[in-house]
Amino acid sequence: MEKIERISETEVFIDGMKYIRDTFKSLQPEFQTGDWVVLKSDGEINRIREINGNDLRYDDGSYHQEFKGYIRHATRQEIEQRLIEICNAKGYIEGAIFHPLNNPLWIQTIGDTFWYDSFDDELHTTAPKQEWNGHCSDPVVYSKGKFAEIVPEKKKLPKTKREFRDFLNDYGCNHKYEEPMDFLDDYEDD
């Protein structure tokens, strides 16, 4: 009888320990591909591209080994701030022309504000009001690790001998063009 009571007490103790373990596990943040995280040591914010065991690879190509305990989930505000920093560095500034990810065939202008949609992992900009008719008022600049394509500015045709020399050198050094007219497409029509 004593053995049965001891076994029963042990089972209750083990069940209690399992409950504590499972509760503690549920409190631990789970990280998945696509999550934005903050490295606790230096505050660096990045998006997880891949998880391989205890190793992470971020969208920027960097990686972190044995990440558990060293990272936390980033807040919506932290993600928005980081994406705006990346956009500024990549040239997504007010007035730049781009193909929005939510309407890639359209051409829109980056406005003066950005806002982050954490549900869809998208960074939007507010397009100038004159573009709202027939276009989207909040085109997507970033979505799930991908940035929209900026439309390059057209170059001006040469007006001086020095500019003309540079123009010819540029064409001669640019092997990506098969025909002179292809090269000229990078320039304004004026």
RAZI-V412596 format. One record per backbone hydrogen bond with DSSP energy under -0.5 kcal/mol. NH is the residue of the N-H (numbers start at 0). CO is the residue of the C=O. Records with the same first field share a line. If there is no record, write none. Layout:
# RAZI-V412596
NH->CO  CO
This chain:
# RAZI-V412596
4->0
5->1
6->2
7->3
8->4
9->5
10->6
11->7
12->8
13->9
14->10
15->11
16->12
17->13
18->14
19->15
20->16
21->17
22->18
23->19
24->20
25->21
26->22
27->23  24
33->47
34->31
36->45
37->71
38->43
39->37  69
42->38
45->36
47->34
48->56
49->56
51->54
54->51
55->63
56->49
57->61
58->46
60->57
63->55
66->53
69->66
70->66
71->37
73->35
78->74
79->75
80->76
81->77
82->78
83->79
84->80
85->81
86->82
87->83
88->84
89->85
90->86  87
91->86
92->90
94->109
95->92
97->107
98->148
99->97
100->139
102->99
105->102
107->97
109->95
114->123
116->121
117->115
120->116
121->116
122->141
123->114  121
124->138
125->112
126->124  136
130->127
131->128
133->131
134->131
140->122  138
141->122
142->145
143->120
145->142
147->140
148->98
149->147
150->96
151->149
154->185
163->159
164->160
165->161
166->162
167->163
168->164
169->165
170->166
171->167
172->168
173->169
174->172
176->173
177->175
181->178
182->178
183->179
184->180
185->182
186->183
187->154
